[in-house]
Amino acid sequence: MTSKRDAERQLCVAIVDDDSSVRKALTRVLRAANIHVVAFESGRAFLDSMRLMQPDCVVLDLHMPGMNGLEVLRELMHLGMTLPVVMITAHDEQHTLAQCISAGAVRCLSKPLDHQALLEAIQCGLGSTPPLRK
């Protein structure tokens, strides 16, 4: 049973993208929708943070130096963490996007992101029925 405190808890979304301007823009969009945001510039920094906190959902860039988004997604699955992941990319490569879905991503979105599509993808990943407001 969900307590009133759980129902009132603010949703937390992690943004993982090596581009600081993307992180800042997505942070503004999600905060405007009353979502708590934690942002990371690398997949490794995000995975290292999982010892301290676990977000409700992850918005994960596919192409990053070091550990790419697909590798981060596979590592999450390997660790048994079943977080909803929304993959984002500036490169709309069908084969790679299919790999992301196969690896467990709930959606793959192309940059530049449509803000409403991002909110809907997060909502879909969380299985929530009330719409997230923009």
N, C-alpha and C positions, 0 to 999 in steps of 0.2 A: 504494500500500500504506500502511496506517495504522500509524504507529510506536507503540510502547508509550507514549511521551510524549504523543502526540496522544490516545490512548485514555484517558489519565489526566487530561487537561486538564479543568478544571471548566467546565461549561456556563455561558455568560453570557447573561442576559436583560435587555433594557432595558425599563423601565416608564416610560411617558409618560402622565402624568395631571396635570391642574392641581389636583386635590384632594389635599392633603398626607396626609390620613387614609387615602385609598385607596392612595397610594404606600407609606406605612408598613405597612399591612396586607398588601399584596401582597409587599412585600419580606420580611416575616416568613414568609409562606407559602412563598415560593420558597427562601429561605435554609434553612428546615427541610427542604427537599427537596435540599439540597446544591447549590444553584444560585447562582452569583455574580450579583448584581443591581447594575445601575446605574440610577438613577432620575432623571427629568427632569420639570420642572413645565410645560414647553411643547414643542410640536412643533419650534419654531425652535431651542431649546436642544439638543434631540436631534439634529436635522439638522446643526447646527454641530459636534457632537461626532464626527460620522462621519469627520472628517478625522484624528482621533486614534485611534479604535477602532471596531470593527464587532462588535456583539453577534451571538450565534447566532440570536436570536429577539427579537421586539419585542411587548410587550403595550401596545396603543395605545388611549387613550380617544378616542371619536368626537367628543364635544362639549367643546371647549376654546376659550377666548378666543384671538383672533389667528388662528392657523393651526389648523383643526380636523383631526381624525384622518384624514378622507378626503383632505384636501389633503396631509397628511404622507405618506400611503400613495402617492398619485399622484406626489409629488416623489421618493420612493424609487425608484419604477418608472422615472421619467424619467431619474434618475441611473444607471440600470442596476443598482441594488442589489436583489438577489433574496433579501432576508431574509424568513423566515416571519413574518407579522404576525397576531397574534390581536387583533381589534378588540373593545373592551369599551364598553358604553353603558348608561346608566340609562334611555334612551328607546328602546323596542323598535319602531322605525319600519321596517316591512318594506321599503319602497322604498329607504331609505337603506342598510339592511343588505345588500340585494341589490347596491347600487352598490359597497359595500365588497368583497364577494366578487368581483364583476366586476373590480374594480381590483387584486385579488390577495391579499386577506386569506384566511388558511387557515380561520379560524373567526370567528364573531361571537358574543359571550357577553353576556348581560344582567346588570346589577348588581341586587341584590347577587350577587356571584360565588360559585358553588359551587367550592370550592378544588380538588376532585378533577377537575372539568370543566376548570378552567384548566390543571392539570398535563397532562391528556390532550390538550388543544388544543395545548399547546406540544410535546408528544411527537409529535402528528400532524404539526405543521409541520416538525419536524426529521426526520420519517420514521424515527424510532427505534422499535425493537421492544421493548426492555426497558422495563417500566413505571417511570415516575418515582415515587418514594415520597413520600407526604405526610408 
